[in-house]
Amino acid sequence: MCSDVSPAKRMNLAVFLTADGNYHHLGWRHPDAVVDGGSNFQRWIEFAAMAEAGKLDMLFVADQIAIVGGDELEAITNSSKVNRLEPVTLLSALASHTRNIGLAATCATSYWEPYNIARMFASLDHISGGRAGWNCVTGGQLEEAQNFSRERHEPHEVRYERANEFADVVMGLWNSFEPDALLYNKATGQFFDPAKIHTLNHRGKHFQVKGPLNVSRSPQGRPIVIQAGGSDATVAMGSRIADVIFTAQADLAAAQEFYGRVKDAARRRGRDPDSVKVMPGLSLFVGRTRDEARAKFDALHHMVDVRDAVEGLGRLLGGVDLSGYDPDGPMPALEGNDLRMSGPGTFVRIGRENNYTLGQVAVQAKAARNHCMVIGDVMDVANHMEHWFRNGAADGFNLLPAIMPNTLRDFCTMVVPELQARGLFRTEYEGTTLRQVLGLPQMV
Ligand SMILES: Cc1cc2nc3c(=O)[nH]c(=O)nc-3n(C[C@H](O)[C@H](O)[C@H](O)COP(=O)(O)O)c2cc1C
């Protein structure tokens, strides 16, 4: 393989899976799609094997701790997202069925305590031999708040204030043990060296956590930390503590702007900008020909009910009621306080640039939310990825497979070989830990 891209700087690729695995809202209805991924572990073994054969960096399990829309179950009977395995439990089991692929999951800072998270992900890092990643988003949906004794979410800025302190506590707890703290000395009876286990004694605004953690230092030094979002708060927090930032960017200009902001912020904090990997989402429909790819998209698109799509778009905007707006009218600029997949600007822009009505924007959002979407042949997809990668928009991508296992299989068997032939993507895993695979600085 001859390439101007050094191995340490090759593209990083994650696959985003949640609930049943199908990213498209109606993906489960496709004749080939898996329908029982929400509780059939065997499916996940197959998904992981496919992603690992494609040499992807990591399998990422997104999560919500609620049935979203659960107030009106009759209205969401077409949603496959009502059934999902708890992600860390799932990944702990998957660790035994995989060797190289990173295993990352969301645990939202609004609904956990830092000690639980530090302990769970340090354990996963041990169990998987150094392949754990924690997506430390703030979460979530109104329905999640209601499952945790609250009526509403905290405002965005309060959620991030708590999240920042939360992450500091988790990272502090992960430093409890020095690498050689455990002595296991049967002769002297000394199991550990007390000078090498540190008590955190954190007393902050949101948390009082004494420590130390009761799990030893994990194989990666600490698990990989991921932050997902797009706001200033995400940039500030991600550039401070994250190894990886997942983000939704609908087009090249927006992605470049976000990428630049993250890298500048990291530099200002004295971090090597290469140590924060920015990975925008990519929804893709790939075929051997463009017509075949378009047919794959249309097969899903035609099933979408516009009213249903408009309601879903209201949720993506943070809990906005769009029922009074004309689906044939323009996309309105609105946003609410619940989880926002992005500000209203992105959807307004998608509408304006494509000359789409509110209804058409909503239907596209069913396939890609506000992520970038590519429909094309192998060269189209590889060209798109290379263009973003080489032009300051992405260090890699978070793949959003509309239909499982088809979309992931298409990607791994058609696009990965092309990226490898261009020298943009690995042909073998670089190491056994996720940190090594991502090309991040090693920690002891
Ligand atoms: C790729 C990606 C994955 C995400 N995964 C989750 C998730 O699993 N659970 C969750 O509650 N939010 C998730 N989010 C939402 C973010 O946490 C965030 O709320 C949203 O992107 C809005 O960003 P902001 O908070 O920076 O405005 C994800 C976002 C992105 C872009």
The ligand as an ORCA input file, in Angstrom:
! r2SCAN-3c Opt
* xyz 0 1
  C     -23.201     10.609     16.764
  C     -23.977     11.052     17.941
  C     -24.327     10.120     18.895
  C     -25.111     10.480     19.982
  N     -25.468      9.535     20.874
  C     -26.302      9.852     21.884
  C     -26.775      8.863     22.773
  O     -26.449      7.684     22.645
  N     -27.624      9.241     23.763
  C     -28.018     10.533     23.930
  O     -28.782     10.812     24.844
  N     -27.581     11.502     23.099
  C     -26.754     11.173     22.085
  N     -26.337     12.146     21.202
  C     -26.863     13.517     21.354
  C     -25.855     14.422     21.975
  O     -25.635     14.024     23.276
  C     -26.320     15.871     21.987
  O     -27.357     16.041     22.905
  C     -26.792     16.376     20.679
  O     -25.951     15.955     19.650
  C     -26.889     17.900     20.725
  O     -25.634     18.433     20.883
  P     -25.360     19.647     21.862
  O     -25.680     19.165     23.251
  O     -23.889     19.927     21.663
  O     -26.284     20.732     21.449
  C     -25.546     11.809     20.137
  C     -25.143     12.762     19.185
  C     -24.386     12.396     18.107
  C     -23.986     13.429     17.114
*
